[in-house]
């Protein structure tokens, strides 16, 4: 429960699947955004979510299709609900993505408002190697933590898995989410 005078903080975890790796030539074909509220301890509650497919104006590179399993037939005639995406972005105080520079470069091209938010990278913002993990790849970190998403490299499953990973309580008692956002959580409360 929030104490009197404590401001509610909202974050968004995002992920995109794309036609390829170039934010200049390639395009988003799937986007997921989950909006959550967070308290000073790093505990969260999912408030809202959106996932959508989008038909690109360019083809889907075969390598990208092998990774995410999204075919041209899956996205034919589909488009993102821009109003819904912008509503979630506007409600968020910050945005998190695993490998945020990649997602940021694609999302801000379609939704410039996302570029005005503070972005946090769950891949680079936590010292995974210092904690004994051999790499920072999401699928490997999930495996190390016993988190088994239904599908890898699909936006909805990866966003949910990222949020599950960030919610993992470390032996020191704090969540990775708290570690990633500690400065924000301490500064976003109003004085009594």
N, C-alpha and C positions, 0 to 999 in steps of 0.2 A: 504494500500500500504506500502511496506517495504521502510524504509529510506535507504539512501546510507550506505553501510557497515554493514547492519543488516543481519545476517545469517538466512536463512530459517530453521525452525525446523520442523521435521517430527515425528509423534508419531503413534503408532499402538494400537488399542483396539482389544483384543482377547477374545475368549470364546471357550470352548470345551464342548462337550457332550461325556460321557464316558460309558464304560460297567459296571462301579461300582465306588466305592470311593477310592480304593487302587491304588496309582500310581505305586506300585510294581507289582500287579497282574492284574490290569485292564488296558484298552487301550482306546485311543481316537477313537470315531466313527463319530464325526462331529467336524469340526474346522472352525471358521470364523475369519478373520483378516481384519480390515479396517485401511488403512493407511490414515492419514490426515496431513495437514500442519496447523501450529498454529502461531499466532502472539503474541506479548508481552501482549496484552490485554486479551488473552485467547480465542479469536475467532478462529474458525477452518474452514477448507474447506476439504471435503473428496476428496482424490487424487486417490485412488485405493482400490480394495477390492477383497477378495477371500473367497469362502465358498465351502467346500467339505465334502463328506461322505467317510468313510473308513471301509472296512470289517475287523473286529478284528480276531485274531487267537484264542481268547477265546470267550465264549458265552456272551450274554448281560444279565446281572442280571435282573430278573423280576422287582425288585424295581427301577432300573435305567430306564427300559423300561416304567414303569408307569409314571415316572417323565418326560422324554423327548419324549416319544411316538415313539421312533425309534426302529423298529423291525429288526430282522435278514434279512428279505426279503428286507428292505429298503437299506441295506448296501452291500448286496450280490454282489460280483464282483467289488466293488468300491474301489478306492484308492485315497489318497490325491495327488495333483500335487506338489511334493516336491520342484521342481525348482521354481515354482510360490510362494510357501510359503517362501522359503529361500530368494527370491528376495525382498519380502515385509519386512521380518525381517531385512535384510541388509539395506534397505532404512530408516528404523525407527531409530531415535535417542534414543527412549525409548519405553516401552510397558506398557499398562494399562490393568488391568483386575479387575473385581469385585470379590473379594476373590482370589487375585493374587497367594497366595501360592499353591492353588489347581491347577490352570491353569498352573503355572510355572512348577510344578512337572510332569505334563503330557507332556507339550509341549517340555520341554528341553530334555526329554527322546528320542523323535523322532527328534528334531531339536536342537542339542547342541548349535548352534550359538545364539539361543534366550537367553541362559544363560549368554552370554557376554553383554547383554543389561541391562540398568537400568530398573527395574520394579517398577511400582507404583500400589498401591491397592486402588481402589475407595471405597472399603468397610471400610478399616481401616485408610486410609489416610485423611479422612474427618471426623470431629467430628459430626456425624449425631445426636447422642443423645444430645450433647450440643446445637444443633440447634432445639431440641424439638421433634425429631422423636423417637418413642419407640424402634425401632430396625434398623439394617443395612441391612436387606435382600433386595436384588434388587427389587423383585416384589412388596414388600411393599413400598419402596421408590418411585418406579414408580407410584404407585397408589396415594401416598400422593402428587405427583407433577403433576397429571393429564396426565401422559404418559401411553398410552394404546398400548402395542405391539400386533401384530397380534397373536403371539403364545408365551407362556412362556416356558422357558427351551429348546429353540432351539438356536443354536449358532448364526445364523444370526440375529434373532430377538433380542436376548439378547445383542449383540454387538451394534446394532443400538440404542436400548433403553438405554444402558449405555452411549453412546455418547450423546443422547438427554438429559439424566439426567445431565451429566457433563456440557452441554451447557446451562443449566437453569440459568438464571440471578437472583441472590439473591436480597433481598431488599437493600443490601449495594451496589449493582451495579456490583459486580463481579460474574463471573461464578464459578461453583464448579471446573471446569477444571483449571481455573486460581488459585484457592485456592490449588488444589492438586499439581500443578506444579510451584508455585510462585518462588521458589528458582531456578529452572531450567530456567524459562523464563527470570529471571533477569540476569543470568550468561551466557546465550547462545548468547548474542549479542556482536558483535565485537566493539571495541572502535573506535571512529571517528578519 
